[in-house]
Amino acid sequence: MSISEVACTYACLILHDDGIAITADKIAALVKAANVSVEGYWPSLFAKLCEKRSVEDLITNVGGGGGGAVAMSAAPAAGGAAAAVEAPKEVEKEEPKEESDEDMGFSLFD
C-alpha cells in the first residue's frame, strides 16, 4: 500500500467517524492538512468507493490473512451463494527423536 492510499484511507475513516459526508474535496483537504502529498486521482477514487460501499461494511468485513481472504471474497462474487470454506488442516510434523547411547547398544562407560 502506498503512502497516498494510506493517507486517503485514514481521511475516509476520520470523515466517517465524525459523521461527515465523504467527498473527494474533504479527503483532499484532510490529506493536505496532514502535509501528505498525494496524486490528484486518489481522493476521487476513495470518494467513489465510499459512495458505492458503506464504510461500516468495509471495516467489519476485513478479509483474513493469507489465502483465506481470496476464498471468502470469491463467495459473494458467485451470485451471493454461501460457500462453506473449510479451514486448512494443520499438518503435524513429527520431530525426529534424538538418538541416545542406549539406542545404539553401548554407552560411554561400557
C-alpha positions, 0 to 999 in steps of 0.5 A, spaced: 500 500 500 502 506 498 503 512 502 497 516 498 492 510 499 494 510 506 493 517 507 486 517 503 484 511 507 485 514 514 481 521 511 475 516 509 475 513 516 476 520 520 470 523 515 466 517 517 467 517 524 465 524 525 459 523 521 461 527 515 459 526 508 465 523 504 467 527 498 473 527 494 474 535 496 474 533 504 479 527 503 483 532 499 483 537 504 484 532 510 490 529 506 493 536 505 492 538 512 496 532 514 502 535 509 501 528 505 502 529 498 498 525 494 496 524 486 490 528 484 486 521 482 486 518 489 481 522 493 476 521 487 477 514 487 476 513 495 470 518 494 467 513 489 468 507 493 465 510 499 459 512 495 458 505 492 460 501 499 458 503 506 464 504 510 461 500 516 461 494 511 468 495 509 471 495 516 467 489 519 468 485 513 476 485 513 478 479 509 483 474 513 490 473 512 493 469 507 489 465 502 483 465 506 481 472 504 481 470 496 476 464 498 471 468 502 471 474 497 470 469 491 463 467 495 459 473 494 462 474 487 458 467 485 451 470 485 451 471 493 451 463 494 454 461 501 460 457 500 462 453 506 470 454 506 473 449 510 479 451 514 486 448 512 488 442 516 494 443 520 499 438 518 503 435 524 510 434 523 513 429 527 520 431 530 525 426 529 527 423 536 534 424 538 538 418 538 541 416 545 547 411 547 542 406 549 539 406 542 545 404 539 547 398 544 553 401 548 554 407 552 560 411 554 562 407 560 561 400 557 
